[in-house]
Amino acid sequence: MIASIGKWLLIGLAVAALFALLIPDDFFSHRIGQGFSGMLFILLASVPLYVCVTGSLPIAAVLMH
């Protein structure tokens, strides 16, 4: 099982670490609008997170934090 999900887990952890370093804590609250355009942007940005839960879980955790 580790052989099948290990690669995706490492990719997800690497991307999550990169996001944690590059995206400031107030990025979404200050730069994304509160209206329809803001919700559309978040929707488009979150679609790739549903591809593989093993790799996307660390990314989602960093973005929520």
Contacts in CASP RR format, 6 or more apart in sequence:
PFRMAT RR
TARGET T0000
AUTHOR 0000-0000-0000
METHOD contacts of the structure
MODEL  1
MIASIGKWLLIGLAVAALFALLIPDDFFSHRIGQGFSGMLFILLASVPLY
VCVTGSLPIAAVLMH
5 54 0 8 1.000
6 54 0 8 1.000
8 52 0 8 1.000
8 54 0 8 1.000
8 55 0 8 1.000
9 54 0 8 1.000
9 55 0 8 1.000
9 58 0 8 1.000
11 55 0 8 1.000
12 54 0 8 1.000
12 55 0 8 1.000
12 56 0 8 1.000
12 57 0 8 1.000
12 58 0 8 1.000
12 59 0 8 1.000
13 55 0 8 1.000
13 58 0 8 1.000
15 55 0 8 1.000
15 58 0 8 1.000
15 59 0 8 1.000
16 58 0 8 1.000
16 59 0 8 1.000
16 61 0 8 1.000
16 62 0 8 1.000
17 62 0 8 1.000
19 59 0 8 1.000
19 62 0 8 1.000
19 63 0 8 1.000
20 62 0 8 1.000
20 65 0 8 1.000
23 62 0 8 1.000
23 63 0 8 1.000
28 42 0 8 1.000
28 63 0 8 1.000
32 38 0 8 1.000
32 41 0 8 1.000
32 42 0 8 1.000
33 41 0 8 1.000
48 56 0 8 1.000
49 56 0 8 1.000
49 59 0 8 1.000
49 60 0 8 1.000
50 56 0 8 1.000
END
